[in-house]
């Protein structure tokens, strides 16, 4: 009974650990050692100018990364006593990596032969006679593989903060309090540690 309980406890803790790794980046500062990688960071360039970044992990969508960037810019504007901000420069980087790995569940049918492997020849219309050997492989008889492409987004913007009413004619100007009010329902904060 104790052994079954310990097995269940180990499985539950492993599942909880994997679940923590498998979540999109929440709205958090970008610090090392967090359960979900990524987050926001900023650098003050001038008294009213900041460079703001938000990096997401492979489960965070581009829309979320760009929304969190605007949310952080609005928060900084209000925290520093300003009313609106203008985006002077903005960029979103996409990093893609493709992994090709053999299917871990694939076991070739000839696996019981030991060191001897079958081989034979066949005729292809365009190529003539060809040989197949499991050591050399062939596109026609290729092993199954798992191909995954992982994408990550990082958005950055340089903002200038101002006081007073936002200029209506400037499409790059944002009312900080309106941005916070409109985006707050979509913002997901980190889960508190138990």
Secondary structure, 3 states (H helix, E strand, C coil): CHHHHHHHHHHHHHHHHHHHHCCCCCECECCCCCCCCCEEEEEEEECCEEEEEEECCCCCCHHHHHHHHHHHHHHHHHHCCCCEEEEEEEEEEEEEEEEEEECCCCCCCCHHHCCCCCEEEEEECCCEEEEEECCCCCHHHCCCEEEEEEEEEEEEEEEEEECCCCCCCCCCEEEHHHHHHHHHHHCCECCCCC
